[in-house]
Amino acid sequence: MSKRDYYDVLGVSKGAGADEIKKAYRKKAKELHPDRNADNPDAEAQFKEANEAYDILKDAEKKAAYDRFGHAAFEGGTGASAGARGGNPFGQGDFQSAFSDVFDDLFGDFMGGGGRGGGGGRQRASRGSDLRYNLRIELEDAYKGMSKTIQVPASVACDSCSGTGAEGGAEPTTCPTCSGMGKVRAQQGFFTVERTCPTCSGLGQTIKNPCKTCGGQGRVEKERSLSVNIPPGVETGTRIRLAGEGEAGMRGGPAGDLYIFIEVAQHELFERDGTNLYCRVPVSMSTAALGGSIEVPTIDGGRGRVQIPAGSQSGRQMRLRGKGMPALRGGGHGDMFIELAVETPVNLTAKQKELLKEFAALSEENNPESSSFFSSVKSFWDSMKG
C-alpha cells in the first residue's frame, strides 16, 4: 500500500509555512489520539501517520528533500538521505528527537504548557512567593470587625526597570542557549535528558544590561502599608487572603498572595467557645441563698441584668440569648452564659461569726446536697466494715 502525501495527511497545501503545518498537526493529533478514539480501530495507525508526516514537514531540510524527491527521499537505498542511514528512515537520535517533539507538541496544551515552541520569555517569568502575616487582635475587635493598617516587608516590582530587570525598562532578549525554552536537551544513548538551561536559569530570557537598582531581579525589598478589613466573627486560625499582595515575581512575573492569620487574644472577663461566650460571676452567699438580681457586662460594651433564683449553687448557668459572638458568614449571634461562683465570706467580725454559728445550728435541714453526700459516705463505711 502506497503512502499518502504528507501534505494531504495533515490537510495543508504544499506551500504551507511552519506555523500552519504545526497548527494543522496539533489539530490532527488531538483528533486521532488513541486515548480519545477507543472505538476507532484505525485511529492508532492514522495517529502514527500524522506523526510521521509532521516529523518530516517541520524540519526545513527534510521538508526540502521531500518536496524534491517525495517519499523516495527517505526510503532505503534511494537518495542520499536514505543511503546515509542505511535504509532506516530515522537514525536512533532522530527517532528519539521525533518522539520527544511529538510528545511535547501534542501534550503541551494538555499540560498547561505551550509545547516546545511555547517557552518564550514572559511566560517563563517566575511567580512571587506567598507571604504569611500573623495578626493579633482583641476579642472586642473580633466581635465588631475592624479595618487595620499593617506594615509588610516584602519584595515589590522595581520602579527603575518596571519589573523587567533590564536597565531603562528594556525588554529582555530570548536566551541564545535554549532559544527561550528555559531547558536544554542532551542525547544519552536512546534517551534524551532535559535540564534547566544554565544560561538563563530556566527563565528563557537573558538581560544584556541589568538594572542597577535591582541587579536584574526585577524586584526590590521594601516595606508596604496595607489596609486589612477584618470581618466580625473571626476567631483564632481564621485566614484572610489578599490576592497579589505577596512578593513580586521575578522579571515581571505575577506577584504571590498575602495570607493574614488571625489570633484573638484571651479576654479577662469572657471565655469564647465558637459563637458562645462564658462569663464567671461571683455572688455573695446571702444572694445565692435568698435570690436576687445582678448586673453583668456584655461584649458589645452594654449591661445585662440576671435574676438569680434562691438556693443557687456554684456552677449554675443562666443564658442571655443573642449576647454572644456573631457568626463569621452571617447567621446571627451566639449566646452568653453566666456561670455563678458562690463566694464564702472572709475576715469575719465577732458579730458575724456569732450570727453564722446561730444560723448553722438552725439550718441542718437546709443543705440537701450535704445530707445526701454524707449519707452515701456512711453507707460506704458500713459496707466496708461488713
C-alpha positions in Angstrom: 0.0 0.0 0.0 1.5 3.4 -1.1 2.0 6.1 1.4 -0.3 9.1 1.4 1.1 12.5 0.6 2.3 14.1 3.8 0.6 17.4 3.0 -2.7 15.5 2.5 -2.3 13.7 5.7 -2.1 17.0 7.6 -4.6 18.7 5.4 -2.3 21.6 4.3 -1.1 22.9 0.9 2.4 22.3 -0.3 3.3 25.9 0.2 2.2 25.9 3.9 4.5 27.6 6.3 5.9 26.1 9.6 3.2 27.7 11.8 0.4 26.5 9.6 1.9 23.0 9.5 2.3 22.9 13.3 -1.2 24.1 13.8 -2.6 21.5 11.5 -0.6 18.8 13.1 -1.8 19.6 16.6 -5.4 19.6 15.5 -4.9 16.2 13.8 -3.0 14.7 16.8 -5.8 15.7 19.2 -8.5 14.3 16.9 -6.7 11.0 16.3 -5.0 10.3 19.7 -5.8 6.6 20.6 -6.9 7.6 24.1 -9.7 9.7 22.6 -10.7 7.1 20.0 -11.0 3.8 21.8 -13.9 2.8 19.5 -11.9 3.6 16.3 -9.5 0.7 15.3 -7.9 2.9 12.6 -7.1 5.8 15.0 -3.7 4.5 16.1 -2.4 4.0 12.5 -3.7 7.4 11.5 -2.1 8.9 14.6 1.3 7.4 13.6 0.8 8.6 10.1 0.2 12.2 11.2 3.3 12.0 13.5 5.5 10.7 10.6 4.2 13.5 8.3 4.8 16.2 10.9 8.3 15.0 11.7 9.3 15.4 8.1 7.5 18.7 7.3 8.5 20.5 10.4 12.2 20.1 9.6 13.4 22.5 6.9 16.0 20.2 5.4 13.7 17.1 5.4 10.8 19.2 4.0 13.0 20.4 1.1 14.1 16.8 0.4 10.5 15.6 0.5 9.4 18.4 -1.8 12.0 17.4 -4.3 12.0 13.6 -4.1 8.8 12.7 -2.3 8.7 9.6 -0.1 11.7 8.2 -2.1 14.0 10.7 -0.2 13.5 8.6 3.0 13.3 5.1 1.6 16.1 2.6 1.9 18.6 2.6 -0.9 17.0 5.7 -2.7 18.5 9.1 -2.5 21.4 10.4 -0.4 19.3 10.8 2.7 18.3 7.2 2.9 21.7 5.9 1.9 23.3 7.8 4.8 21.0 6.0 7.3 21.4 2.5 5.8 17.7 2.1 4.9 16.3 3.3 8.2 14.0 6.4 7.8 15.4 7.8 11.1 18.7 7.2 12.9 18.4 6.4 16.6 18.9 10.1 17.6 16.4 11.2 15.0 13.8 8.7 16.2 14.2 9.9 19.8 14.0 13.5 18.8 10.9 12.9 16.8 9.2 11.1 19.7 10.1 14.0 22.0 8.8 16.6 19.6 5.6 14.7 19.0 5.0 14.3 22.8 5.7 17.9 23.5 3.6 19.3 20.7 0.7 17.0 21.5 0.6 17.3 25.3 1.9 20.8 25.7 -1.6 22.2 25.6 -3.0 19.4 27.8 -0.4 20.0 30.5 -0.8 23.8 30.6 2.4 24.5 28.6 2.9 25.7 25.1 4.8 22.8 23.6 8.4 23.1 22.7 7.8 26.4 20.9 5.8 28.0 23.6 8.5 28.6 26.2 9.3 32.2 25.3 10.3 35.0 27.7 7.4 36.4 29.6 5.7 33.0 30.1 8.7 31.8 32.0 8.9 34.7 34.4 8.6 33.2 37.9 5.7 33.9 40.2 6.5 35.6 43.5 6.3 33.7 46.8 3.2 33.8 49.1 3.7 35.6 52.4 2.2 35.0 55.9 1.4 37.7 58.4 0.3 36.9 62.0 -2.2 39.5 63.3 -3.2 39.5 67.0 -6.5 41.3 67.8 -8.7 41.8 70.9 -12.0 39.9 71.4 -13.9 43.2 71.1 -12.4 43.7 67.6 -13.3 40.2 66.6 -16.9 41.0 67.8 -17.4 44.2 65.8 -14.9 43.8 63.0 -12.3 46.4 62.1 -10.0 47.9 59.5 -6.3 47.8 60.4 -3.2 49.1 58.6 -0.3 46.7 58.7 3.3 47.1 57.7 4.5 44.2 55.4 8.2 43.9 54.4 8.3 42.2 51.0 9.7 42.3 47.5 8.0 44.7 45.2 8.4 45.4 41.4 11.4 47.6 40.7 10.3 51.1 39.6 13.5 51.8 37.8 13.0 49.0 35.3 9.3 48.5 35.6 9.9 44.9 36.8 11.8 43.7 33.7 15.2 43.6 35.3 16.8 45.4 32.4 18.2 48.9 32.6 15.7 51.5 31.5 12.9 49.0 31.3 14.1 47.4 28.1 12.7 44.1 27.2 14.9 41.0 28.0 16.1 39.1 25.0 15.5 35.4 24.2 18.1 33.2 25.6 20.5 32.0 22.8 21.3 28.7 24.6 17.8 27.4 24.9 16.0 29.6 22.3 13.6 30.7 25.0 12.5 27.3 26.2 14.2 27.5 29.6 15.5 24.0 29.2 18.2 22.2 27.1 18.3 18.6 26.0 21.2 16.3 25.7 21.2 12.9 23.9 22.5 10.0 26.1 22.1 6.8 24.1 18.5 6.1 23.4 17.3 8.6 26.0 17.0 12.4 25.8 17.8 14.2 29.1 16.2 17.5 29.7 17.8 20.0 32.1 17.3 23.6 33.2 19.2 26.0 30.9 22.4 27.1 32.7 22.5 30.4 30.9 19.1 31.8 31.8 18.3 29.5 34.9 15.1 28.4 33.2 13.6 31.9 32.6 14.0 31.7 28.8 15.4 35.2 28.7 18.7 37.0 29.3 19.4 40.6 30.1 22.3 42.4 28.5 22.3 45.4 30.8 20.9 44.5 34.2 19.1 47.2 36.1 21.4 48.9 38.6 18.7 49.3 41.2 17.6 45.6 41.4 20.6 43.9 39.9 18.4 42.3 37.2 16.0 40.7 39.5 13.1 43.0 38.6 12.2 43.5 42.3 13.5 45.2 45.4 12.9 44.9 49.1 10.5 47.4 50.5 8.1 47.8 53.4 4.5 48.4 52.4 1.5 49.7 54.3 -1.7 47.6 53.6 -5.2 48.1 54.9 -6.8 44.9 56.1 -10.6 44.6 56.6 -11.3 42.1 59.4 -14.9 40.9 59.3 -17.0 40.4 62.5 -16.9 36.9 64.0 -13.3 36.0 63.2 -11.5 33.6 65.6 -8.1 32.3 66.1 -7.0 30.4 63.0 -9.1 32.4 60.6 -7.2 33.1 57.4 -7.7 36.2 55.2 -6.2 36.1 51.7 -5.1 39.2 49.9 -4.5 38.2 46.3 -1.4 39.7 44.6 -0.1 41.3 47.8 2.7 38.8 48.3 6.2 39.0 46.9 6.6 40.4 43.4 7.5 37.9 40.7 10.9 37.7 39.1 11.3 39.8 36.0 7.7 40.9 35.7 6.2 37.6 36.8 2.9 37.7 38.8 3.0 38.5 42.5 2.2 35.9 45.1 -0.6 36.3 47.7 -0.5 37.5 51.3 -2.2 35.4 53.9 -3.3 37.1 57.2 -3.6 34.6 60.1 -5.8 35.9 62.9 -5.1 35.3 66.6 -7.7 36.5 69.1 -6.2 37.4 72.4 -7.7 36.0 75.6 -10.1 38.3 77.5 -10.1 39.0 81.2 -13.9 38.7 81.5 -15.1 36.4 78.7 -14.2 33.0 77.5 -15.1 32.1 74.0 -16.4 28.8 72.5 -17.4 29.2 68.9 -20.1 31.9 68.8 -20.9 31.5 72.5 -19.4 33.4 75.4 -19.0 32.4 79.0 -18.6 34.8 82.0 -17.9 33.6 85.5 -19.6 35.9 88.0 -19.0 35.8 91.8 -22.1 36.2 94.0 -22.4 36.5 97.8 -23.5 33.6 99.9 -26.6 35.5 101.0 -27.6 36.4 97.4 -27.2 32.8 96.3 -29.3 31.7 99.3 -32.0 34.3 99.2 -32.1 35.1 95.4 -31.6 38.5 93.9 -30.6 40.4 90.8 -27.1 41.1 89.5 -25.8 43.3 86.6 -23.3 41.7 84.2 -21.2 43.1 81.3 -21.8 42.2 77.7 -19.2 42.0 74.9 -20.8 45.0 73.0 -20.0 47.2 76.0 -23.5 47.1 77.4 -25.0 45.7 80.5 -27.4 42.9 81.2 -29.4 42.1 84.3 -29.7 38.5 85.5 -32.2 37.2 88.1 -30.6 34.6 90.5 -33.1 32.1 91.9 -33.0 31.5 95.7 -30.8 28.5 96.6 -28.5 28.8 93.6 -25.3 26.8 93.8 -21.8 27.4 92.4 -21.6 26.4 88.7 -25.2 27.2 87.9 -25.5 28.8 84.5 -28.0 31.3 83.1 -28.3 32.3 79.5 -28.5 35.7 77.8 -29.7 34.9 74.3 -28.1 36.7 71.3 -25.4 38.3 73.5 -22.5 36.1 72.2 -20.3 36.5 69.1 -21.6 37.0 65.6 -21.2 34.1 63.1 -18.4 34.8 60.6 -20.6 34.4 57.5 -23.9 35.7 58.9 -26.5 33.7 60.7 -27.0 35.8 63.8 -25.2 35.7 67.2 -24.4 33.1 69.7 -25.5 33.3 73.4 -23.8 34.4 76.6 -23.7 32.1 79.6 -23.4 33.4 83.1 -21.8 30.9 85.5 -22.3 31.6 89.2 -19.5 31.3 91.7 -20.8 31.4 95.3 -18.3 33.2 97.4 -17.6 32.4 101.0 -17.1 35.5 103.2 -13.6 36.1 104.7 -12.3 38.2 107.6 -15.5 37.8 109.7 -16.1 40.0 112.7 -17.1 38.6 116.0 -20.7 39.5 115.4 -20.7 37.8 112.0 -19.2 34.7 113.4 -21.8 34.6 116.2 -24.7 35.0 113.7 -23.3 32.3 111.4 -23.0 29.8 114.2 -26.6 30.5 115.2 -27.6 30.2 111.5 -25.7 26.9 111.2 -27.5 25.5 114.2 -30.8 26.3 112.7 -30.0 25.1 109.1 -29.3 21.4 109.4 -32.3 20.6 107.1 -31.4 23.3 104.6 -28.4 21.6 103.0 -29.8 18.6 100.9 -26.7 18.1 98.9 -24.5 17.8 102.0 -27.1 15.5 103.7 -27.1 13.2 100.6 -23.4 13.1 100.3 -22.6 12.2 103.9 -25.4 9.7 103.9 -23.7 7.9 101.0 -20.3 8.2 102.8 -21.9 6.5 105.9 -23.3 3.7 103.8 -19.9 3.2 102.2 -18.1 2.9 105.5 -20.7 0.5 106.8 -20.3 -1.7 103.8 -16.5 -1.7 104.3 -16.9 -2.9 107.9 -19.1 -5.8 106.7 
